[in-house]
Amino acid sequence: MTYTIGIDIGSGAVKSTLFKVDGERQEWLAKRCERIRRRDPMQLAEEGRDGVLADAGIAPEQIDYIATTGEGENVKFATGHFYSMTTHARGGVFLHPGARAIVDIGALNGRAIYVDDRGKVLSYKMTSQCASGSGQFLENIARYLGVAVEEIGPLSQQSKNPEKVSSICAVLAETDVINMVSRGIATQDILKGIHLSMASR
């Protein structure tokens, strides 16, 4: 039996998770997510590690491996560092074994990854630097609509008549959304339109 911690230092948040592997059985024991908001990401990585250990009731000396990804190559207590596209691919197939495409919407950009049944990256596409293809843009829209981040996906799936977002620029797209709200377009249709616009890039 082994215990592994994974830490992802992204552009907007530091995510930490703790897994137990016992033969073929893998169990997700704890997870944490802290927004950076001008705080030191390395300090948040330490807090994330300590937090998942405390949540799971596991002692530090029981940990066999600490893996980092994203901007985590300088985490001093890490055992190894992995390229983020690799971890997204492996993580997607771990969570959904039948998945062959993984979509990552990060704070600054988005990417679509085509994978095989082992989570090996076969090809990928990334958005440009335009902010309207990013998670930060989506969070800004959700805030304007009064929707929690956790509600974005479920609400979008309820859409029956998605509203087309005409602008690829984040500033103009936000103006589109303001106009949609003033016209009484349903929140779920606005969100679905934004999702479709982001996916098309």
Secondary structure by P-SEA (a helix, b strand, c coil): cbbbbbbbbcccbbbbbbbbbccccccccbbbbbbcccccaaaaaaaaaaaaaaaaccccccccbbbbcccccccccccccccaaaaaaaaaaaacccccbbbbbcccccbbbbbcccccccccccccccccccaaaaaaaaaaacccccaaaaaaaaccbbbbbccccaaaaaaaaaaaaaacccaaaaaaaaaaaaaac
